[in-house]
Amino acid sequence: MNTELFSSIQPIQNAAALNGAQKAGENTPSESGGMFADIFQTAIDNVKTTDTDMNEAQYLLATGQLDNPAEATIAATKATAAVELLIQLRNKALDAYSELTRISL
């Protein structure tokens, strides 16, 4: 598989580092909130980047400046995947929040 195709998609975070920090008990509520915000910000930035790349590829294709039309399809697929990831992150966060609000103290 060509790794250049996925070079614009940035990983959210190293899962092993997250597990190690949780086991060590190093996460305080403010740090975990910051990490949560960082994950969402990374996903949002990824959506913006892939959308910009898709728009540029579509423009180049429409004006006849794009040599390989498959690049426009690849850019559109990356943008769709990034949006779907962001939607799933939002849905999981809302599910977690609703679970927390159901807890009676």
C-alpha positions in Angstrom: 0.0 0.0 0.0 1.3 3.5 -0.8 1.9 5.3 2.4 2.0 8.7 0.6 -1.7 8.5 0.2 -2.3 8.7 3.9 0.5 11.0 4.8 -1.9 14.0 5.4 -3.9 12.1 8.0 -2.2 12.6 11.4 -2.6 9.9 14.1 -4.6 11.0 17.1 -2.1 9.9 19.7 0.0 6.9 20.5 -2.3 4.4 22.3 0.7 2.9 24.2 1.5 6.2 25.7 -2.1 6.7 26.8 -2.2 3.3 28.5 1.2 3.9 30.2 0.1 7.3 31.6 -3.2 5.9 32.9 -1.5 3.0 34.6 1.0 5.3 36.3 -1.8 7.5 37.6 -0.2 10.6 36.1 -3.5 12.0 34.7 -5.2 14.6 36.8 -8.6 15.8 35.8 -7.2 18.9 34.2 -4.6 16.9 32.2 -7.2 14.4 31.0 -9.5 17.3 30.0 -6.6 18.8 28.1 -5.8 15.4 26.4 -9.5 15.1 25.5 -9.5 18.6 24.0 -6.3 17.8 22.1 -7.8 14.7 20.6 -10.8 16.7 19.4 -8.7 19.6 18.1 -6.5 17.1 16.2 -9.6 15.6 14.6 -11.0 19.0 13.7 -7.7 20.1 12.2 -7.6 16.9 10.2 -11.0 17.6 8.8 -10.0 21.1 7.8 -6.8 19.9 6.2 -8.4 17.0 4.2 -11.3 19.3 3.2 -8.8 21.9 1.8 -6.9 19.2 0.0 -10.1 17.8 -1.5 -11.3 21.2 -2.7 -7.9 21.9 -4.2 -7.9 18.5 -6.0 -11.4 19.1 -7.3 -10.4 22.5 -8.6 -7.4 21.2 -10.3 -9.4 18.4 -11.8 -12.1 20.8 -13.1 -9.6 23.1 -14.6 -7.7 20.2 -16.3 -4.5 20.8 -14.3 -4.6 17.5 -12.5 -2.7 14.7 -14.3 -4.1 11.8 -12.3 -7.8 12.0 -11.7 -7.5 9.3 -9.0 -5.9 11.9 -6.7 -9.2 13.8 -6.5 -11.0 10.6 -5.5 -8.4 9.8 -2.9 -8.6 13.3 -1.5 -12.4 13.0 -1.3 -12.1 9.6 0.5 -9.7 11.0 3.0 -12.0 14.0 3.7 -15.0 11.6 4.1 -13.0 9.4 6.5 -11.9 12.4 8.6 -15.4 13.7 8.9 -16.7 10.3 9.9 -14.0 9.9 12.5 -15.0 13.3 14.0 -18.6 12.4 14.0 -17.9 9.1 15.8 -15.7 10.9 18.4 -18.6 13.4 19.0 -21.1 10.6 19.3 -19.0 8.7 21.8 -18.4 11.8 23.8 -22.1 12.5 24.0 -22.8 8.9 25.0 -20.2 9.2 27.8 -21.7 12.4 29.0 -25.2 11.0 29.0 -24.0 8.0 31.0 -22.4 10.3 33.5 -25.5 12.4 33.9 -27.5 9.2 34.7 -25.3 8.3 37.6 -27.0 9.1 40.9 -24.9 10.2 43.7 
